[in-house]
Amino acid sequence: MNIKILSVAFLGFVLAACSSTTSKPIDRDLFVGTWHCASPTHADELNFDGKTTYWTDGLLDGTAIFDGQMPDVDGRFLFEVNIQGTWELKHNKVYEYIESVSVEPLNELSKSFKPMFTKAIESNDESVSTVLSVDSEYLFWHSQGNASVDRCERVLN
């Protein structure tokens, strides 16, 4: 976990609502665990690379690195984002409820954008994502605001 471009695009990549495309319920036991998801790297877009753990007790925690370019600004900003919250799986939808967020700028340029970036993330404290398929190795899901399907890999602990 998806962010809107400083308010709209940032959260679209990390956390977002989506529509159902799968008819059979997802096995919760297959979904539980740690997933590594990353966006394709594009020089002119917001990129992310992160891991989220969905615990059996309904808690979640995650960390991601966000790297992006601001219009009319030289250089790229870089943030580390950590989240904690809860989750539930209903049929093939994952509901995430983010309860705490921390944002750390990782370069000098990012320091001035931290308040705006943090506000964008905190404004989306709930999200719904549609799981298209999940097995012991891969998770495919779709987020609203993101035209593509995200492919995540299970992280073995």
C-alpha positions in Angstrom: 0.0 0.0 0.0 -1.2 3.2 -2.9 -1.3 8.2 -3.1 -2.7 11.1 -5.2 -0.3 13.6 -6.7 0.1 15.6 -3.5 -3.5 15.1 -2.5 -5.0 13.2 -5.4 -2.5 10.9 -7.1 -0.4 9.9 -4.1 -3.1 7.9 -2.4 -4.4 6.6 -5.6 -1.2 4.5 -5.8 -1.2 3.4 -2.1 -4.7 3.1 -0.8 -7.9 3.3 -2.9 -11.3 1.9 -3.4 -12.0 -0.4 -6.3 -14.8 -2.4 -8.0 -15.4 -6.1 -7.9 -14.4 -8.3 -10.8 -14.1 -11.7 -9.0 -17.1 -13.8 -8.3 -15.8 -16.3 -5.7 -14.7 -15.4 -2.2 -11.0 -15.1 -1.4 -9.5 -17.5 1.1 -8.5 -15.4 4.1 -5.7 -17.8 5.1 -4.1 -17.2 1.7 -4.3 -13.4 2.0 -2.8 -13.2 5.6 0.9 -12.5 5.5 3.4 -10.0 4.2 3.2 -8.7 0.6 5.8 -6.8 -1.3 4.2 -4.4 -3.9 6.0 -1.9 -6.1 4.8 0.4 -8.9 6.6 0.2 -12.3 9.3 2.8 -12.3 8.6 5.9 -14.4 10.7 9.0 -14.3 7.8 11.4 -14.5 5.4 9.7 -12.0 5.1 8.8 -8.4 6.8 5.4 -7.7 6.5 3.3 -4.6 8.1 0.2 -3.2 6.7 -1.2 0.0 5.6 -4.1 2.2 2.4 -4.6 4.1 1.7 -7.3 6.7 -1.9 -8.4 7.2 -2.0 -10.2 10.6 -4.5 -13.0 11.5 -5.9 -10.8 14.3 -7.0 -8.1 11.8 -4.1 -5.7 12.4 -1.9 -4.4 9.6 1.3 -2.6 9.4 3.4 -1.5 6.4 6.2 0.6 5.2 6.9 2.1 1.7 9.3 4.3 -0.1 7.8 6.9 -2.3 9.8 8.6 -5.0 8.4 11.3 -7.3 8.8 14.4 -9.4 6.8 17.6 -8.6 5.8 19.7 -11.6 8.0 22.8 -12.0 10.5 21.5 -9.3 14.0 20.4 -10.1 14.9 17.1 -8.4 12.9 14.2 -7.0 11.3 13.9 -3.6 11.7 10.8 -1.5 9.7 9.7 1.5 9.4 6.7 3.8 5.9 6.1 5.0 4.9 3.8 7.8 1.3 2.8 8.5 -0.6 0.9 11.2 -4.2 0.0 11.3 -6.8 -2.8 10.8 -8.1 -4.8 7.9 -10.9 -7.1 7.0 -11.7 -9.3 4.0 -15.3 -9.5 2.8 -15.8 -11.7 -0.2 -13.1 -10.4 -2.5 -12.7 -6.9 -1.1 -10.0 -5.8 1.4 -11.1 -3.0 3.7 -8.1 -1.2 5.3 -8.6 1.3 8.2 -5.4 3.3 8.8 -5.0 4.5 12.4 -1.5 5.9 12.4 0.8 7.3 9.8 4.4 8.5 9.9 6.1 10.2 7.1 9.9 10.8 7.0 11.6 12.8 4.2 14.6 11.0 2.9 16.3 13.9 1.1 16.6 17.7 1.4 14.0 18.5 -1.3 11.4 16.4 0.5 11.5 18.3 3.8 9.5 21.3 2.4 6.8 18.9 0.9 6.4 16.8 4.1 3.3 18.6 5.4 1.5 18.4 2.1 2.5 14.8 1.5 1.5 13.8 5.1 -1.9 15.5 4.8 -2.6 13.7 1.5 -1.9 10.3 3.1 -3.8 11.0 6.3 -6.9 12.2 4.4 -7.4 8.6 3.1 -7.7 6.7 6.3 -10.0 4.1 4.8 -9.7 2.1 1.6 -11.3 -0.7 -0.3 -9.3 -2.9 -2.8 -10.6 -5.7 -4.9 -8.6 -8.9 -4.9 -8.6 -10.5 -8.3 -6.6 -13.6 -7.3 -4.3 -14.7 -4.5 -2.2 -17.8 -4.0 0.8 -18.9 -1.9 3.1 -16.7 -4.0 1.2 -13.8 -5.7 -1.5 -11.3 -5.0 -3.2 -9.5 -7.9 -5.5 -6.7 -7.0 -7.0 -3.5 -8.4 -7.2 -0.1 -6.9 -9.5 2.7 -7.9 -7.6 5.6 -9.6 -5.0 3.1 -10.9 -5.9 1.7 -14.3 -3.6 -1.2 -13.9 -3.7 -4.4 -11.8 -1.1 -4.5 -9.1 1.0 -7.7 -8.8 2.5 -8.3 -5.3 4.8 -11.1 -4.1 4.5 -12.9 -0.8 7.4 -12.2 1.5 8.5 -15.3 3.4 9.2 -14.7 7.0 
